[in-house]
């Protein structure tokens, strides 16, 4: 199990932006595909307090439920680049 867990919805351009950065940095990460219906996204809501994706957690750095693709990409670059 990887330290980073990435919550995404296939086809989401914001999720694709984060996935590209994770792959660019050659990071190990687990993926959780969330349901398309916001009302069914209970797991991501419990972690981040909202139902939007992308969201990441990073156990190695005590990051729990970070939303917003731009914030995630900046965090990944600052922490792992």
C-alpha positions in Angstrom: 0.0 0.0 0.0 1.4 3.4 -1.0 1.5 6.4 1.3 -0.5 8.5 -1.2 -4.1 7.8 -2.0 -5.7 9.6 -5.0 -9.4 9.9 -5.2 -10.5 10.5 -8.8 -13.4 10.3 -11.2 -12.4 8.9 -14.6 -12.7 11.5 -17.3 -12.4 14.4 -14.9 -9.8 16.9 -16.4 -8.8 18.1 -12.9 -8.1 14.6 -11.8 -6.1 14.0 -15.0 -3.9 17.0 -14.1 -3.1 15.5 -10.7 -2.6 12.0 -12.1 -0.2 13.4 -14.7 1.9 15.1 -11.9 1.9 11.9 -9.8 3.1 9.9 -12.7 5.6 12.6 -13.8 7.2 12.5 -10.3 7.2 8.6 -10.5 5.3 8.4 -7.2 3.6 5.2 -5.9 0.0 5.9 -5.2 -3.3 4.0 -4.7 -6.3 5.1 -6.6 -9.9 5.2 -5.4 -12.4 5.8 -8.2 -15.4 7.7 -6.8 -19.0 7.3 -8.0 -20.2 9.8 -10.5 -23.1 10.8 -8.2 -22.0 13.3 -5.5 -24.5 11.8 -3.1 -22.7 8.5 -3.3 -19.2 9.9 -2.6 -19.3 9.2 1.2 -15.7 8.0 1.4 -14.2 11.1 -0.1 -16.6 13.3 1.9 -15.5 11.7 5.1 -11.9 12.4 4.3 -12.1 15.9 2.8 -15.4 17.3 4.1 -16.6 17.8 0.5 -17.6 15.6 -2.5 -15.5 17.1 -5.2 -12.5 15.4 -6.7 -9.5 15.2 -7.0 -8.5 14.7 -3.4 -5.3 13.1 -2.1 -4.1 11.8 1.3 -0.4 11.4 2.0 0.2 9.4 5.1 4.0 10.0 5.0 3.4 13.8 5.4 0.2 13.8 7.5 -1.9 15.2 4.7 -5.6 14.1 5.0 -8.1 15.0 2.3 -6.4 17.7 0.3 -8.7 19.0 -2.4 -8.2 21.3 -5.5 -6.0 20.1 -8.3 -3.8 23.2 -8.4 -3.1 22.9 -4.6 -2.4 19.2 -5.0 0.0 19.8 -7.9 1.8 22.5 -6.0 2.1 20.3 -2.9 3.4 17.4 -4.9 6.0 19.6 -6.6 7.1 21.2 -3.4 7.3 17.9 -1.5 8.5 15.4 -4.1 10.2 17.2 -7.0 
